[in-house]
Amino acid sequence: MKKQQIILIGGAVALLLIIYFFGNTVPPTAKKPAVADNHQEEQALDINTILTASKRQLTPEQSAFVSRLENAVVRGNVKDQQISVYRQLAEFWKDTAHLLLPYSYYTAEAAKLENSEKSLTFAAQFFAGNMRRQEEPALKKWMAVQAKELFEKALEINPNNDSLKIGLGSCYLFGNISTNPMQGISLIREVAARDSTNMYAQFMLGMGGLVSGQLDLAIPRLLKVARNQPENAEAVLALADAYERKNDKANAILWYEKGKELIGDPDFIKEINQRISLLKT
């Protein structure tokens, strides 16, 4: 296990903690320096690395409690018992340790055993939503792989669920899990073509255009979402960023101002104000 990899995971745990407490209001467009070079991007990441990094942040008493639960999972041979222990582990990591990577993992493990559309969808969406905001490449890919598996299992139960199809498409589009990201675009476009009012599909296609630099494709879709869902902070801020990249300063300022009204964190508001000031110069 690489020490450098452990350090990266520690930072990622903190990022997910912020996302958890502030909800889906994290600006998806913050300009930050890359955190990994090409060599780091090629490193495989697994749950053992994540759990090891997370456990280093526990007290001795907390570590002992986690070990007892983990041993109970190994000994348990009844599915309901395993589900119960996984949920206890998930609750501990979320409510006591406040570390959401292990929380998401154990929530997913419980969902796989339970095998209900509701539990699988919840776990998949949690991974997918945070995946889009993740900047560390190895972790982003790991989260995408987890989300993909969960979406696929949920689609086996309900193959006609458009939201699941869009979620699965987003894993290919944003998670770097395939050499052909168009595979994800096709899944999402299929839904959008059939139902142009599906704002989830419009949003994902808009974000895809933003990520790929196709601003003329991204802006109309994000604008449609922002007008239909004015409380969707992620769409509003993504639209503002798209206008900023297009050098449409007036519209960028307009939508950044709207975005400020939707978020409550002073640090994010400060960053937005700095952007607005730069746009006005």
Residue, then its C-alpha position, 0 to 999 in steps of 0.5 A: m500500500k502506498k503511503q502517498q495513496i493513503i494521504l490522497i484518500g485522507g483529503a478525499v474523505a474530508l472533501l466528501l465530509i464537506i459535501y455531506f454537510f452542505g448537500n448538493t451545493v458544492p460549486p462544480t467548477a472550482k478552479k483547483p490545481a491537479v492533485a495527481d500526475n499521470h503516474q498517480e492516475e494509473q494507480a489502482l485504488d481499492i476499499n482496503t486502502i480507503l478503510t486503512a486511511s479512514k481507520r487511522q483517524l479513529t480513536p483506539e476505542q472506535s477502532a476496537f468497535v469497528s473491528r468487532l463489527e467487521n469480525a461479526v460480518v466474517r462470522g455471520n452466515v445469515k444474509d439478514q445478519q450481514i445486512s444488519v452489521y453492514r448498516q451498523l458499520a455504515e451508521f458508525w462511519k457517518d454519525t460517529a466518525h463522520l467519514l463518508l467513504p467507508y459509509s458509502y461502501y458499507t451502505a452499498e454492501a448492505a444494498k447489494l445483499e438486500n437487493s431492492e431497487k430503493s436501496l441500490t438506487f440510494a447507494a448508486q446515486f450517492f456514489a455517482g453524485n460525489m464522483r462528479r465533484q471528485e478531483e483525485p483521478a483514482l478515487k473518482k474512477w473507484m467511485a464510478v465503478q462502485a456506482k456502475e455496479l449498483f446502477e446495473k443491479a438496480l436496472e436488473i430489477n427495473p429495466n425501464n427506470d430512466s433515472l437509473k439509465i441516466g445514472l449509469g450513463s454518468c458513470y461512463l461520462f464522468g468516471n473514466i471507466s471506459t475508453n468510449p465515454m460516448q457509451g454513457i452519452s448514448l444512454i442519456r441521450e436515449v432518455a432525453a430523446r424520448d422525454s425532453t422534459n426529463m431535467y436529470a437527462q438535460f442536466m447530465l448532457g449539459m454537464g457533459g458538454l461543459v466537461s468536454g468544452q462544448l459550451d454551445l451544447a452545454i449552455p442551452r441544456l443547463l439553462k433549461v434545467a436552471r429555469n425549470q429547477p431554479e433551486n438546483a444550485e449545481a445546475v445554476l453554478a454550472l451554467a454560470d461557469a459555462y457563461e464565464r468560460k464563453n466570456d459572456k460576463a453579464n450572464a456569468i455574473l447574473w447566474y453566479e448571483k442567483g447561485k449565491e442565494l442557493i448556498g449557505d457556506p461562507d467559503f463558497i460565497k466568498e469564492i463566488n464573490q471573487r469570481i464576480s469581482l474579476l468578471k467586473t474588471 
